[in-house]
């Protein structure tokens, strides 16, 4: 999958998975305090880093993580972001 930008500020980071629908995505909202909406799946750390790099960011740049709900495909890379930075995590 790939990284696709919308209006220069919202980046869709997509990942292939083995269950329907065959892909998942998280979003990076670019700005002075980058926000990651959801955080992909476990096991995709290299791909996650590549997708972020395509937006000129790395995990340490993320200031806020918004987890929409606690499913594995929405929380998988939260540990990666926490290990490299000190984002505020918002989760239900």
TATA-V652303 format. One record per helix or strand. SS is the DSSP state (helix for helix, strand for strand). FROM is the first residue (numbers start at 1). LEN is the number of residues. If there is no record, write none. Layout:
# TATA-V652303
ss->{SS	SS}
from->{FROM	FROM}
len->{LEN	LEN}
This chain:
# TATA-V652303
ss->{strand	strand	strand	strand	helix	helix	strand	helix	helix	strand}
from->{3	10	23	35	45	59	64	72	78	88}
len->{4	7	7	3	9	3	4	4	7	4}
